[in-house]
């Protein structure tokens, strides 16, 4: 499978980054919910460290995905009429924005609570903001709203891909499938 995109499909690196980000985002909700159910203590802190590490990994992979997308243009837009192409571009843009904003809001929220953010204990990220209880509370709400927004846009994205695959019977879904070859 080619590393770079072809006219028919995304390349192996684009597919890897796409699916790695998806597989990292999906368990984030469950990790955070499990941590919230625990009393304050070491086990809760460990789960939140995992949550933050996965979030920062999502951020780094998303930045790599955007960089690769900029350097590796060439895949034609989705099959369909002009409004579908515009809707797909808007949906993808919104997904990228939300996938970037979600971990950044969590990072800022942790910073406002004066909690460190690390990448699995190997690398500590600098605080984005100074300690501030009110800002922490606001960012906690922002983080939650961004999560539900991301879920909503992701569901629309999935439904659009399934619509293309099953109703239009075109190649849109197969282009990003990790199991398809160009």
C-alpha positions as a printed Julia matrix, in Angstrom:
182×3 Matrix{Float64}:
   0.0    0.0    0.0
   1.47   3.36  -0.95
   2.47   5.78   1.78
   1.08   8.78  -0.09
  -2.47   9.37  -1.25
  -3.4    8.22  -4.74
  -6.27   9.38  -6.92
  -8.31   6.42  -5.61
  -7.51   6.18  -1.92
  -5.77   7.71   1.05
  -2.24   6.47   1.61
  -1.17   4.25   4.47
   0.08   7.12   6.66
  -3.17   9.1    6.33
  -5.17   5.96   7.13
  -2.95   5.11  10.11
  -3.26   8.61  11.57
  -7.03   8.72  10.98
  -7.73   5.37  12.64
  -5.19   5.84  15.45
  -6.91   9.11  16.39
 -10.33   7.43  16.29
  -9.14   4.5   18.43
  -7.64   6.9   20.97
 -10.69   9.16  21.18
 -13.32   6.43  21.65
 -12.15   5.19  25.09
 -11.58   8.72  26.41
 -15.17   9.13  27.55
 -15.11   5.83  29.45
 -11.79   6.58  31.13
 -13.02  10.0   32.28
 -16.34   8.58  33.5
 -14.59   5.77  35.38
 -12.29   8.31  37.04
 -15.24  10.51  38.05
 -16.84   7.54  39.8
 -13.78   6.98  41.98
 -13.14   8.81  45.24
 -10.32  11.32  45.19
  -7.09   9.44  45.49
  -4.28   7.69  43.67
  -6.44   5.44  41.47
  -8.48   8.41  40.24
  -5.31  10.43  39.55
  -3.82   7.51  37.6
  -6.91   7.2   35.41
  -6.93  10.95  34.77
  -3.23  10.79  33.87
  -4.09   8.13  31.27
  -6.97  10.3   30.02
  -4.72  13.34  29.7
  -1.91  11.34  28.06
  -4.27   9.86  25.47
  -5.69  13.35  24.88
  -2.25  14.82  24.28
  -1.41  11.91  21.98
  -4.6   12.7   20.04
  -3.47  16.33  19.81
   0.0   15.39  18.54
  -1.35  12.86  16.03
  -3.93  15.36  14.8
  -1.21  17.96  14.23
   0.75  15.3   12.32
  -2.4   14.42  10.32
  -2.95  18.07   9.39
   0.71  18.49   8.43
   0.57  15.34   6.29
  -2.68  16.51   4.69
  -1.08  19.83   3.76
   2.01  18.15   2.31
   0.1   15.35   0.58
  -2.67  16.92  -1.44
  -4.12  15.28  -4.48
  -6.97  13.03  -3.43
 -10.08  14.31  -5.19
 -13.0   15.5   -3.12
 -15.91  13.21  -2.4
 -18.06  12.05  -5.22
 -21.29  13.99  -5.44
 -22.77  17.3   -6.33
 -21.35  20.68  -5.25
 -23.4   20.95  -2.04
 -22.18  17.51  -0.95
 -18.58  18.49  -1.58
 -19.06  21.72   0.4
 -20.8   19.86   3.23
 -17.99  17.27   3.32
 -15.32  19.99   3.43
 -17.19  21.83   6.19
 -17.69  18.61   8.15
 -14.03  17.67   7.88
 -12.98  21.18   8.89
 -15.26  21.06  11.91
 -13.94  17.62  12.89
 -10.35  18.84  12.76
 -11.26  21.92  14.78
 -13.04  19.88  17.45
 -10.34  17.2   17.62
  -7.79  19.98  18.21
  -9.93  22.03  20.6
 -10.9   19.07  22.79
  -7.42  18.18  24.11
  -6.36  21.83  24.21
  -9.36  22.63  26.41
  -8.46  19.7   28.69
  -4.85  20.85  28.84
  -5.95  24.39  29.73
  -8.44  23.04  32.28
  -5.71  21.01  33.99
  -3.41  24.02  33.92
  -6.08  26.2   35.55
  -6.39  23.59  38.33
  -2.58  23.48  38.65
  -2.49  19.8   37.63
   0.39  18.7   35.41
  -0.24  17.32  31.92
   2.21  14.69  30.77
   2.56  12.24  27.95
   2.56   8.96  29.89
   4.95  10.5   32.43
   7.71  10.91  29.81
   7.16  14.51  28.83
   5.52  17.25  30.87
   3.74  19.95  28.9
   3.93  23.54  30.13
   0.89  25.08  31.75
  -1.27  26.91  29.23
  -2.8   29.24  31.81
  -2.13  30.26  35.39
  -3.96  28.57  38.24
  -7.49  29.98  38.4
 -10.44  28.16  39.99
 -13.16  30.05  38.06
 -11.37  29.51  34.75
 -11.03  25.81  35.59
 -14.77  25.53  36.15
 -15.52  27.31  32.87
 -13.05  25.15  30.95
 -14.57  22.03  32.46
 -17.9   23.02  30.9
 -16.22  23.92  27.59
 -14.45  20.54  27.56
 -17.78  18.76  28.02
 -19.57  20.8   25.34
 -16.71  20.17  22.92
 -16.93  16.43  23.62
 -20.65  16.25  22.82
 -20.13  18.44  19.76
 -17.35  16.12  18.59
 -19.55  13.06  19.1
 -22.38  14.69  17.12
 -20.17  15.71  14.2
 -18.45  12.3   14.21
 -21.84  10.54  14.01
 -22.82  12.71  11.04
 -19.43  11.91   9.46
 -19.99   8.17   9.93
 -23.55   8.34   8.62
 -22.37  10.27   5.54
 -19.71   7.63   4.84
 -22.31   4.86   5.21
 -24.72   6.78   2.96
 -22.04   6.96   0.28
 -21.19   3.28   0.65
 -24.63   1.69   0.87
 -26.93   4.09  -0.97
 -24.71   5.85  -3.5
 -22.45   2.79  -3.81
 -19.39   4.93  -4.49
 -15.82   4.66  -3.18
 -15.91   7.34  -0.45
 -15.87   4.89   2.48
 -13.38   2.51   0.87
 -10.88   5.37   0.35
 -10.21   5.56   4.09
 -10.87   1.93   5.0
  -7.85   0.32   6.62
  -8.78  -2.93   4.87
  -9.03  -1.69   1.29
  -6.2   -1.41  -1.19
  -6.13   1.05  -4.07
